[in-house]
Amino acid sequence: MTQSPAVRPSGPPGPVRIGERAARTLVAELARRNDPKAALLVGAAPGAAVLAAAIDALLPGDTLTVVPAATTDAATLREHVTAQGRWVADRVRVVDSLAEADAAELVIAAEPFTGTDEETRDAVDGLTKYLTDGAVLSVAAPVFRTDGAAAELDRHGVLHGVRTDLVLRNSPPVRVHHLRFTPASAASADQLAPAYRPSSVPLTRGMHIDSNGVAAAGIALGLAAVARVVRPKSKLWLVPALAAVPVAAFFRDPQRDVPEDPSAVVAAADGQVLSVQRLHDERFGDGEWLRIAVFLSVLDVHVNRAPVAGKVVDYFVADGGFVNAMKPDAEHNVAAYTVLDTAHGTVVVAQRTGLIARRIVQRAPVGALLARGERFGLIRFGSRTDVYLPADAAAPLVGPGDKVVGGSSVIARWS
């Protein structure tokens, strides 16, 4: 049996296990596509979390080709697949080697890359020939490595930007890289569901905390522990300890039901509508724009979501001040602009800083596809989010003073 170049581990002893959370992250691009598609899973074994996650993500029109890991054989893997029932057996094909597989729209390496720079480069090159145009390769690499695998994959990630997800709840922690080597069409974003993001830590089924909030709360608790050790008789440690909860709450990331209406434009953030106006902005084109500005108080959810499905074609930051986001002068605050190519034309989302907000997080690289309502960033502590739509193609459905919910409230409709 010919083993895939993607599954030749090297480096320090000790296996790198892909657990359920990391497996779900690896197959995220398979799970979020609603159109019929062909996927290729390389290095799978019976009972492995990645194989189970890939099978669970299949839709009726999908097909999955599976290449066995070096530790198993095709016959054993076929028996395992057959035991899953007729529905699975009809959609999953097990081949003896990678050479027998066809090109696919999604290729997933079931075993992590643990080699050197050169070995990782060879492994990636060995799998790229099985990618169709615009296809995605999903691979994992341990976080705490010094022999190059993660660094080599990070360099690959700048090609046509999908993303990299950090999965801390794995043994050991891994980074999952979703790589695209040829550009995807903007129209394909319409077939996507919002991506699964392991950086959003679940508290309950409907409420998550963004990883920024976990880090901030951890820092606060760390300061409390240090203060308790340094001054054991003082109550000073209570200040950072009690602050940890509201700080984490600021970064809350609730699940949202995104409207299925294809003509709907949803709010990019929670908050109050400040203005709805038509204007010209030469940075985005010669036409007239419909801009809907929303103010986020410190009590609002600050996770930003894509108002429409589209492809990120540009991203830039404009320098400026830090005045109160509710004031007209906030027009000239520091702002990050994410430009989307969509089926209805160009759409722009501006993440503006405010009096307190000084940090903008944007996680969608140029080339990435965003589903409507998908998380793509956040602004820390009070701010403003503007959505620019082609004025001749969209009609506003909200007005100044209206409260909107990011990812759920319909703020405009395509005409």
C-alpha positions as a Markdown table, in Angstrom:
| # | Residue | x | y | z |
|---|---|---|---|---|
| 1 | Met | 0.0 | 0.0 | 0.0 |
| 2 | Thr | 1.3 | 3.5 | -0.9 |
| 3 | Gln | 1.1 | 5.9 | 2.0 |
| 4 | Ser | 0.2 | 9.5 | 1.5 |
| 5 | Pro | 3.1 | 12.0 | 1.9 |
| 6 | Ala | 0.8 | 13.9 | 4.3 |
| 7 | Val | 1.0 | 11.2 | 7.0 |
| 8 | Arg | 4.7 | 10.6 | 7.6 |
| 9 | Pro | 5.3 | 11.7 | 11.1 |
| 10 | Ser | 8.7 | 12.7 | 12.4 |
| 11 | Gly | 10.1 | 14.6 | 15.3 |
| 12 | Pro | 9.9 | 13.9 | 19.0 |
| 13 | Pro | 8.3 | 10.7 | 20.3 |
| 14 | Gly | 4.8 | 10.6 | 21.4 |
| 15 | Pro | 1.6 | 10.6 | 19.3 |
| 16 | Val | -0.3 | 13.7 | 18.4 |
| 17 | Arg | -4.0 | 12.8 | 18.9 |
| 18 | Ile | -6.7 | 14.5 | 16.9 |
| 19 | Gly | -9.6 | 14.7 | 19.3 |
| 20 | Glu | -13.3 | 15.4 | 18.6 |
| 21 | Arg | -12.9 | 19.2 | 18.7 |
| 22 | Ala | -9.9 | 19.3 | 16.4 |
| 23 | Ala | -11.6 | 16.7 | 14.1 |
| 24 | Arg | -14.6 | 18.9 | 13.8 |
| 25 | Thr | -12.4 | 21.9 | 13.0 |
| 26 | Leu | -10.6 | 19.9 | 10.3 |
| 27 | Val | -13.8 | 19.0 | 8.5 |
| 28 | Ala | -15.3 | 22.5 | 9.0 |
| 29 | Glu | -15.1 | 23.4 | 5.3 |
| 30 | Leu | -16.9 | 20.2 | 4.4 |
| 31 | Ala | -19.7 | 20.8 | 7.0 |
| 32 | Arg | -20.4 | 24.4 | 5.9 |
| 33 | Arg | -20.9 | 23.8 | 2.2 |
| 34 | Asn | -24.5 | 23.2 | 1.3 |
| 35 | Asp | -24.0 | 22.2 | -2.4 |
| 36 | Pro | -23.1 | 18.7 | -3.6 |
| 37 | Lys | -19.4 | 18.2 | -3.3 |
| 38 | Ala | -16.6 | 15.6 | -3.5 |
| 39 | Ala | -14.2 | 15.3 | -0.5 |
| 40 | Leu | -11.0 | 13.3 | 0.0 |
| 41 | Leu | -9.9 | 12.1 | 3.5 |
| 42 | Val | -6.2 | 11.0 | 3.6 |
| 43 | Gly | -4.8 | 8.8 | 6.4 |
| 44 | Ala | -8.0 | 7.6 | 8.1 |
| 45 | Ala | -8.4 | 4.7 | 10.5 |
| 46 | Pro | -11.5 | 3.0 | 11.8 |
| 47 | Gly | -12.9 | 4.7 | 14.8 |
| 48 | Ala | -10.8 | 7.9 | 14.3 |
| 49 | Ala | -12.5 | 11.1 | 15.3 |
| 50 | Val | -11.7 | 12.7 | 11.9 |
| 51 | Leu | -13.4 | 9.9 | 9.9 |
| 52 | Ala | -16.4 | 10.1 | 12.2 |
| 53 | Ala | -16.6 | 13.9 | 11.8 |
| 54 | Ala | -16.3 | 13.7 | 8.0 |
| 55 | Ile | -19.1 | 11.1 | 7.8 |
| 56 | Asp | -21.3 | 13.2 | 10.1 |
| 57 | Ala | -20.8 | 16.3 | 7.9 |
| 58 | Leu | -21.9 | 14.5 | 4.7 |
| 59 | Leu | -25.1 | 15.8 | 2.9 |
| 60 | Pro | -27.2 | 13.6 | 0.5 |
| 61 | Gly | -25.4 | 14.8 | -2.6 |
| 62 | Asp | -21.9 | 14.5 | -1.2 |
| 63 | Thr | -19.2 | 11.8 | -1.9 |
| 64 | Leu | -16.2 | 11.0 | 0.3 |
| 65 | Thr | -13.1 | 9.1 | -0.8 |
| 66 | Val | -11.0 | 7.7 | 2.0 |
| 67 | Val | -7.3 | 6.7 | 1.9 |
| 68 | Pro | -6.3 | 4.4 | 4.8 |
| 69 | Ala | -3.6 | 5.3 | 7.3 |
| 70 | Ala | -0.4 | 3.4 | 7.5 |
| 71 | Thr | -1.6 | 1.6 | 10.6 |
| 72 | Thr | -4.6 | 0.1 | 8.9 |
| 73 | Asp | -5.6 | -1.5 | 5.6 |
| 74 | Ala | -8.3 | -0.8 | 3.0 |
| 75 | Ala | -10.2 | -4.0 | 3.8 |
| 76 | Thr | -10.6 | -3.2 | 7.5 |
| 77 | Leu | -11.6 | 0.3 | 6.7 |
| 78 | Arg | -14.2 | -0.9 | 4.2 |
| 79 | Glu | -15.7 | -3.1 | 6.8 |
| 80 | His | -15.9 | -0.2 | 9.2 |
| 81 | Val | -17.6 | 2.0 | 6.6 |
| 82 | Thr | -20.1 | -0.7 | 5.6 |
| 83 | Ala | -21.0 | -1.2 | 9.3 |
| 84 | Gln | -22.2 | 2.4 | 9.4 |
| 85 | Gly | -25.2 | 1.5 | 7.2 |
| 86 | Arg | -26.4 | 1.8 | 3.6 |
| 87 | Trp | -26.6 | 5.6 | 3.6 |
| 88 | Val | -22.9 | 6.0 | 4.5 |
| 89 | Ala | -21.7 | 3.1 | 2.4 |
| 90 | Asp | -23.3 | 4.6 | -0.7 |
| 91 | Arg | -21.4 | 7.9 | -0.2 |
| 92 | Val | -18.1 | 6.7 | 1.1 |
| 93 | Arg | -15.5 | 5.0 | -1.1 |
| 94 | Val | -12.3 | 3.4 | 0.4 |
| 95 | Val | -9.3 | 3.1 | -1.9 |
| 96 | Asp | -6.1 | 1.2 | -1.4 |
| 97 | Ser | -3.8 | 4.2 | -1.9 |
| 98 | Leu | -3.8 | 7.9 | -2.6 |
| 99 | Ala | -2.8 | 7.2 | -6.3 |
| 100 | Glu | -6.3 | 5.8 | -6.8 |
| 101 | Ala | -8.1 | 8.9 | -5.6 |
| 102 | Asp | -9.6 | 11.6 | -7.8 |
| 103 | Ala | -9.3 | 15.3 | -7.4 |
| 104 | Ala | -11.7 | 16.8 | -4.9 |
| 105 | Glu | -13.1 | 20.1 | -3.8 |
| 106 | Leu | -12.0 | 19.4 | -0.2 |
| 107 | Val | -9.0 | 17.5 | 0.8 |
| 108 | Ile | -8.5 | 16.6 | 4.5 |
| 109 | Ala | -5.3 | 15.2 | 6.1 |
| 110 | Ala | -6.6 | 13.0 | 8.9 |
| 111 | Glu | -3.2 | 12.7 | 10.6 |
| 112 | Pro | -1.3 | 15.8 | 11.8 |
| 113 | Phe | 1.8 | 17.1 | 10.1 |
| 114 | Thr | 4.7 | 16.7 | 12.5 |
| 115 | Gly | 7.8 | 16.9 | 10.3 |
| 116 | Thr | 10.4 | 19.4 | 9.4 |
| 117 | Asp | 10.0 | 22.3 | 6.9 |
| 118 | Glu | 11.1 | 20.2 | 4.0 |
| 119 | Glu | 8.9 | 17.2 | 5.0 |
| 120 | Thr | 5.9 | 19.5 | 5.4 |
| 121 | Arg | 6.5 | 21.1 | 2.1 |
| 122 | Asp | 6.7 | 17.8 | 0.4 |
| 123 | Ala | 3.6 | 16.6 | 2.1 |
| 124 | Val | 1.6 | 19.7 | 1.0 |
| 125 | Asp | 2.9 | 19.4 | -2.5 |
| 126 | Gly | 1.9 | 15.7 | -2.6 |
| 127 | Leu | -1.7 | 16.7 | -1.8 |
| 128 | Thr | -2.2 | 19.8 | -3.9 |
| 129 | Lys | -2.4 | 17.8 | -7.1 |
| 130 | Tyr | -5.7 | 16.3 | -5.8 |
| 131 | Leu | -7.3 | 19.8 | -5.4 |
| 132 | Thr | -9.7 | 21.1 | -8.0 |
| 133 | Asp | -9.8 | 24.9 | -8.7 |
| 134 | Gly | -10.7 | 26.9 | -5.6 |
| 135 | Ala | -10.5 | 23.7 | -3.5 |
| 136 | Val | -9.4 | 23.7 | 0.2 |
| 137 | Leu | -6.8 | 21.6 | 1.9 |
| 138 | Ser | -7.3 | 21.2 | 5.6 |
| 139 | Val | -4.3 | 20.0 | 7.8 |
| 140 | Ala | -3.3 | 20.1 | 11.4 |
| 141 | Ala | 0.1 | 20.7 | 13.1 |
| 142 | Pro | 1.1 | 20.7 | 16.8 |
| 143 | Val | 1.3 | 24.2 | 18.3 |
| 144 | Phe | 4.4 | 23.6 | 20.4 |
| 145 | Arg | 6.9 | 22.5 | 17.8 |
| 146 | Thr | 10.3 | 23.9 | 16.9 |
| 147 | Asp | 11.1 | 21.8 | 13.8 |
| 148 | Gly | 9.2 | 23.8 | 11.3 |
| 149 | Ala | 5.9 | 22.2 | 10.4 |
| 150 | Ala | 3.6 | 24.9 | 11.8 |
| 151 | Ala | 5.8 | 27.7 | 10.4 |
| 152 | Glu | 5.8 | 26.1 | 6.9 |
| 153 | Leu | 2.0 | 25.8 | 7.0 |
| 154 | Asp | 1.7 | 29.5 | 8.1 |
| 155 | Arg | 3.6 | 30.5 | 5.0 |
| 156 | His | 1.2 | 28.5 | 2.9 |
| 157 | Gly | -1.8 | 30.2 | 4.5 |
| 158 | Val | -1.2 | 33.6 | 2.8 |
| 159 | Leu | -2.0 | 32.2 | -0.7 |
| 160 | His | -5.7 | 32.7 | -1.2 |
| 161 | Gly | -6.6 | 33.1 | 2.5 |
| 162 | Val | -8.9 | 30.7 | 4.1 |
| 163 | Arg | -7.9 | 30.7 | 7.8 |
| 164 | Thr | -6.0 | 29.1 | 10.7 |
| 165 | Asp | -7.8 | 27.9 | 13.8 |
| 166 | Leu | -6.1 | 27.3 | 17.2 |
| 167 | Val | -7.5 | 24.3 | 19.0 |
| 168 | Leu | -6.3 | 24.4 | 22.6 |
| 169 | Arg | -8.6 | 21.6 | 23.7 |
| 170 | Asn | -6.6 | 18.8 | 22.1 |
| 171 | Ser | -3.8 | 16.7 | 23.3 |
| 172 | Pro | -1.5 | 18.3 | 22.5 |
| 173 | Pro | -3.0 | 21.6 | 21.2 |
| 174 | Val | -2.9 | 22.0 | 17.4 |
| 175 | Arg | -3.4 | 24.6 | 14.7 |
| 176 | Val | -5.7 | 23.6 | 11.9 |
| 177 | His | -4.8 | 25.2 | 8.6 |
| 178 | His | -7.4 | 25.6 | 5.8 |
| 179 | Leu | -5.3 | 26.4 | 2.7 |
| 180 | Arg | -6.5 | 27.4 | -0.7 |
| 181 | Phe | -3.9 | 27.5 | -3.6 |
| 182 | Thr | -6.2 | 28.8 | -6.3 |
| 183 | Pro | -8.8 | 31.5 | -6.0 |
| 184 | Ala | -12.5 | 30.7 | -5.3 |
| 185 | Ser | -15.4 | 32.5 | -7.0 |
| 186 | Ala | -17.4 | 35.0 | -4.9 |
| 187 | Ala | -20.6 | 33.2 | -6.0 |
| 188 | Ser | -19.6 | 30.1 | -4.1 |
| 189 | Ala | -20.0 | 32.0 | -0.8 |
| 190 | Asp | -23.8 | 31.9 | -1.3 |
| 191 | Gln | -23.6 | 28.1 | -0.7 |
| 192 | Leu | -21.9 | 28.4 | 2.6 |
| 193 | Ala | -23.1 | 28.2 | 6.2 |
| 194 | Pro | -21.2 | 30.2 | 8.8 |
| 195 | Ala | -17.9 | 28.5 | 9.7 |
| 196 | Tyr | -17.4 | 26.5 | 12.9 |
| 197 | Arg | -14.9 | 28.5 | 15.0 |
| 198 | Pro | -13.1 | 26.8 | 17.9 |
| 199 | Ser | -11.8 | 30.2 | 19.1 |
| 200 | Ser | -15.4 | 30.7 | 20.4 |
| 201 | Val | -15.4 | 28.8 | 23.7 |
| 202 | Pro | -18.9 | 27.3 | 24.5 |
| 203 | Leu | -20.4 | 28.0 | 27.9 |
| 204 | Thr | -23.9 | 26.8 | 27.1 |
| 205 | Arg | -25.5 | 25.5 | 23.9 |
| 206 | Gly | -26.5 | 29.1 | 22.9 |
| 207 | Met | -23.7 | 31.2 | 24.5 |
| 208 | His | -20.0 | 31.2 | 23.8 |
| 209 | Ile | -17.1 | 33.4 | 24.9 |
| 210 | Asp | -14.6 | 34.6 | 22.3 |
| 211 | Ser | -11.0 | 33.6 | 22.8 |
| 212 | Asn | -10.1 | 37.2 | 23.5 |
| 213 | Gly | -12.4 | 37.1 | 26.5 |
| 214 | Val | -10.9 | 33.9 | 27.8 |
| 215 | Ala | -7.5 | 35.5 | 27.6 |
| 216 | Ala | -8.6 | 38.7 | 29.2 |
| 217 | Ala | -10.3 | 36.9 | 32.1 |
| 218 | Gly | -7.2 | 34.7 | 32.5 |
| 219 | Ile | -5.0 | 37.8 | 32.8 |
| 220 | Ala | -7.3 | 39.3 | 35.4 |
| 221 | Leu | -7.3 | 36.1 | 37.5 |
| 222 | Gly | -3.5 | 35.9 | 37.1 |
| 223 | Leu | -3.1 | 39.4 | 38.5 |
| 224 | Ala | -5.5 | 38.4 | 41.4 |
| 225 | Ala | -3.3 | 35.4 | 42.2 |
| 226 | Val | -0.1 | 37.5 | 42.1 |
| 227 | Ala | -1.7 | 40.1 | 44.3 |
| 228 | Arg | -2.8 | 37.5 | 46.8 |
| 229 | Val | 0.7 | 36.1 | 47.1 |
| 230 | Val | 2.5 | 39.4 | 47.3 |
| 231 | Arg | 0.1 | 41.0 | 49.8 |
| 232 | Pro | -1.7 | 38.1 | 51.5 |
| 233 | Lys | -3.3 | 40.3 | 54.2 |
| 234 | Ser | -4.7 | 42.8 | 51.6 |
| 235 | Lys | -8.1 | 42.6 | 49.8 |
| 236 | Leu | -6.6 | 44.2 | 46.8 |
| 237 | Trp | -6.6 | 40.8 | 44.9 |
| 238 | Leu | -10.5 | 41.0 | 44.9 |
| 239 | Val | -10.4 | 43.9 | 42.3 |
| 240 | Pro | -8.9 | 41.9 | 39.4 |
| 241 | Ala | -10.7 | 38.7 | 40.5 |
| 242 | Leu | -14.1 | 40.4 | 40.5 |
| 243 | Ala | -13.3 | 42.1 | 37.2 |
| 244 | Ala | -12.7 | 38.8 | 35.4 |
| 245 | Val | -16.4 | 38.0 | 35.1 |
| 246 | Pro | -17.5 | 41.3 | 33.5 |
| 247 | Val | -14.5 | 41.4 | 31.2 |
| 248 | Ala | -15.3 | 37.9 | 30.0 |
| 249 | Ala | -18.9 | 38.9 | 29.6 |
| 250 | Phe | -17.9 | 41.7 | 27.3 |
| 251 | Phe | -16.6 | 39.1 | 24.9 |
| 252 | Arg | -19.7 | 37.0 | 24.9 |
| 253 | Asp | -20.5 | 35.4 | 21.6 |
| 254 | Pro | -24.1 | 34.1 | 21.4 |
| 255 | Gln | -25.3 | 31.8 | 18.7 |
| 256 | Arg | -27.6 | 33.5 | 16.2 |
| 257 | Asp | -30.3 | 32.3 | 13.8 |
| 258 | Val | -29.4 | 33.8 | 10.4 |
| 259 | Pro | -32.4 | 34.5 | 8.1 |
| 260 | Glu | -32.6 | 32.1 | 5.1 |
| 261 | Asp | -34.1 | 34.8 | 2.8 |
| 262 | Pro | -31.4 | 35.3 | 0.1 |
| 263 | Ser | -32.5 | 38.9 | -0.4 |
| 264 | Ala | -31.8 | 39.8 | 3.2 |
| 265 | Val | -28.9 | 41.9 | 4.5 |
| 266 | Val | -28.3 | 41.4 | 8.2 |
| 267 | Ala | -26.8 | 43.6 | 10.8 |
| 268 | Ala | -23.0 | 43.4 | 11.2 |
| 269 | Ala | -23.2 | 44.0 | 14.9 |
| 270 | Asp | -25.5 | 44.4 | 17.9 |
| 271 | Gly | -26.5 | 48.0 | 18.8 |
| 272 | Gln | -28.5 | 51.1 | 17.9 |
| 273 | Val | -28.8 | 52.5 | 14.4 |
| 274 | Leu | -27.1 | 55.9 | 14.4 |
| 275 | Ser | -27.8 | 56.9 | 10.8 |
| 276 | Val | -29.0 | 55.7 | 7.4 |
| 277 | Gln | -27.8 | 57.8 | 4.6 |
| 278 | Arg | -26.8 | 57.9 | 0.9 |
| 279 | Leu | -23.3 | 59.1 | 0.1 |
| 280 | His | -20.3 | 58.9 | -2.2 |
| 281 | Asp | -17.0 | 57.3 | -1.2 |
| 282 | Glu | -14.4 | 57.2 | -3.9 |
| 283 | Arg | -12.4 | 54.5 | -2.0 |
| 284 | Phe | -15.0 | 51.9 | -2.9 |
| 285 | Gly | -16.1 | 53.1 | -6.3 |
| 286 | Asp | -17.8 | 55.9 | -8.3 |
| 287 | Gly | -21.4 | 55.0 | -7.5 |
| 288 | Glu | -23.6 | 56.1 | -4.6 |
| 289 | Trp | -23.6 | 54.1 | -1.4 |
| 290 | Leu | -26.2 | 53.3 | 1.2 |
| 291 | Arg | -24.5 | 53.4 | 4.6 |
| 292 | Ile | -26.1 | 52.1 | 7.7 |
| 293 | Ala | -24.2 | 53.0 | 10.9 |
| 294 | Val | -24.7 | 51.1 | 14.2 |
| 295 | Phe | -23.4 | 52.2 | 17.6 |
| 296 | Leu | -22.2 | 49.5 | 20.0 |
| 297 | Ser | -22.3 | 50.4 | 23.7 |
| 298 | Val | -20.0 | 48.6 | 26.2 |
| 299 | Leu | -23.1 | 46.4 | 27.0 |
| 300 | Asp | -23.6 | 45.2 | 23.5 |
| 301 | Val | -22.1 | 42.1 | 21.9 |
| 302 | His | -19.0 | 43.2 | 20.1 |
| 303 | Val | -18.5 | 40.3 | 17.7 |
| 304 | Asn | -18.9 | 41.4 | 14.1 |
| 305 | Arg | -20.6 | 39.3 | 11.4 |
| 306 | Ala | -20.8 | 39.5 | 7.7 |
| 307 | Pro | -24.0 | 41.2 | 6.5 |
| 308 | Val | -24.0 | 39.3 | 3.2 |
| 309 | Ala | -22.3 | 36.3 | 1.7 |
| 310 | Gly | -19.2 | 37.2 | -0.3 |
| 311 | Lys | -15.5 | 37.0 | -0.9 |
| 312 | Val | -13.0 | 39.3 | 0.9 |
| 313 | Val | -11.2 | 41.2 | -1.9 |
| 314 | Asp | -9.6 | 43.9 | 0.1 |
| 315 | Tyr | -8.8 | 45.0 | 3.7 |
| 316 | Phe | -7.2 | 48.2 | 4.9 |
| 317 | Val | -7.0 | 50.3 | 8.0 |
| 318 | Ala | -7.5 | 54.1 | 7.8 |
| 319 | Asp | -5.7 | 56.2 | 10.5 |
| 320 | Gly | -7.7 | 58.7 | 12.6 |
| 321 | Gly | -8.7 | 59.7 | 16.1 |
| 322 | Phe | -10.6 | 58.0 | 19.0 |
| 323 | Val | -13.6 | 60.3 | 19.7 |
| 324 | Asn | -16.9 | 59.1 | 21.0 |
| 325 | Ala | -18.4 | 56.7 | 18.4 |
| 326 | Met | -21.8 | 58.4 | 18.7 |
| 327 | Lys | -20.5 | 61.8 | 17.6 |
| 328 | Pro | -20.3 | 63.0 | 14.0 |
| 329 | Asp | -16.5 | 63.3 | 14.4 |
| 330 | Ala | -16.3 | 59.5 | 14.8 |
| 331 | Glu | -16.4 | 59.5 | 11.0 |
| 332 | His | -12.7 | 60.2 | 11.2 |
| 333 | Asn | -11.8 | 57.6 | 13.8 |
| 334 | Val | -9.4 | 54.8 | 13.2 |
| 335 | Ala | -11.3 | 52.2 | 11.1 |
| 336 | Ala | -10.7 | 48.9 | 9.5 |
| 337 | Tyr | -12.5 | 48.3 | 6.1 |
| 338 | Thr | -13.4 | 44.8 | 4.9 |
| 339 | Val | -14.4 | 44.9 | 1.2 |
| 340 | Leu | -16.6 | 42.0 | -0.1 |
| 341 | Asp | -17.3 | 41.0 | -3.7 |
| 342 | Thr | -20.9 | 39.7 | -3.8 |
| 343 | Ala | -23.5 | 38.7 | -6.3 |
| 344 | His | -25.1 | 42.2 | -5.9 |
| 345 | Gly | -21.9 | 44.2 | -6.2 |
| 346 | Thr | -19.3 | 45.5 | -3.7 |
| 347 | Val | -20.2 | 45.6 | 0.0 |
| 348 | Val | -18.0 | 47.1 | 2.7 |
| 349 | Val | -18.0 | 46.7 | 6.4 |
| 350 | Ala | -16.2 | 49.4 | 8.5 |
| 351 | Gln | -15.2 | 48.5 | 12.0 |
| 352 | Arg | -14.6 | 51.9 | 13.7 |
| 353 | Thr | -12.9 | 52.6 | 17.0 |
| 354 | Gly | -14.5 | 54.8 | 19.7 |
| 355 | Leu | -13.6 | 56.7 | 22.8 |
| 356 | Ile | -12.6 | 53.5 | 24.7 |
| 357 | Ala | -12.3 | 51.1 | 21.8 |
| 358 | Arg | -8.7 | 51.0 | 20.6 |
| 359 | Arg | -8.4 | 47.5 | 19.3 |
| 360 | Ile | -9.9 | 46.0 | 16.1 |
| 361 | Val | -9.7 | 42.3 | 15.5 |
| 362 | Gln | -10.3 | 41.1 | 11.9 |
| 363 | Arg | -10.0 | 37.4 | 11.1 |
| 364 | Ala | -11.0 | 37.2 | 7.4 |
| 365 | Pro | -7.9 | 37.4 | 5.1 |
| 366 | Val | -8.1 | 38.6 | 1.6 |
| 367 | Gly | -9.4 | 35.7 | -0.5 |
| 368 | Ala | -11.6 | 34.2 | 2.2 |
| 369 | Leu | -15.3 | 33.4 | 1.6 |
| 370 | Leu | -17.8 | 34.5 | 4.2 |
| 371 | Ala | -21.3 | 33.2 | 4.7 |
| 372 | Arg | -24.0 | 35.7 | 5.6 |
| 373 | Gly | -24.0 | 36.1 | 9.4 |
| 374 | Glu | -20.6 | 34.5 | 9.8 |
| 375 | Arg | -18.3 | 35.9 | 12.5 |
| 376 | Phe | -15.3 | 37.7 | 11.1 |
| 377 | Gly | -13.9 | 39.9 | 13.9 |
| 378 | Leu | -14.7 | 42.1 | 16.9 |
| 379 | Ile | -14.0 | 45.5 | 18.4 |
| 380 | Arg | -13.0 | 45.9 | 22.0 |
| 381 | Phe | -15.0 | 48.1 | 24.3 |
| 382 | Gly | -17.6 | 50.5 | 22.7 |
| 383 | Ser | -17.5 | 51.3 | 19.0 |
| 384 | Arg | -19.3 | 51.6 | 15.7 |
| 385 | Thr | -19.9 | 49.4 | 12.7 |
| 386 | Asp | -20.9 | 50.7 | 9.3 |
| 387 | Val | -22.3 | 48.7 | 6.4 |
| 388 | Tyr | -21.9 | 50.2 | 2.9 |
| 389 | Leu | -24.3 | 48.8 | 0.2 |
| 390 | Pro | -24.7 | 49.8 | -3.5 |
| 391 | Ala | -27.5 | 52.4 | -3.2 |
| 392 | Asp | -29.2 | 51.4 | -6.4 |
| 393 | Ala | -29.4 | 47.7 | -5.4 |
| 394 | Ala | -30.5 | 47.8 | -1.7 |
| 395 | Ala | -33.4 | 49.3 | 0.2 |
| 396 | Pro | -33.0 | 50.1 | 3.9 |
| 397 | Leu | -35.4 | 48.5 | 6.4 |
| 398 | Val | -34.2 | 50.3 | 9.6 |
| 399 | Gly | -33.9 | 53.9 | 10.8 |
| 400 | Pro | -32.1 | 55.9 | 13.4 |
| 401 | Gly | -32.9 | 54.7 | 16.9 |
| 402 | Asp | -33.7 | 51.1 | 15.9 |
| 403 | Lys | -32.1 | 48.3 | 17.9 |
| 404 | Val | -30.5 | 45.6 | 15.8 |
| 405 | Val | -29.0 | 42.2 | 16.5 |
| 406 | Gly | -25.9 | 41.1 | 14.6 |
| 407 | Gly | -26.4 | 38.2 | 12.2 |
| 408 | Ser | -30.2 | 38.1 | 12.8 |
| 409 | Ser | -31.8 | 41.5 | 12.2 |
| 410 | Val | -32.5 | 42.4 | 8.6 |
| 411 | Ile | -31.3 | 45.9 | 8.0 |
| 412 | Ala | -31.8 | 46.1 | 4.2 |
| 413 | Arg | -33.1 | 44.0 | 1.3 |
| 414 | Trp | -31.7 | 43.6 | -2.1 |
| 415 | Ser | -34.0 | 45.1 | -4.7 |
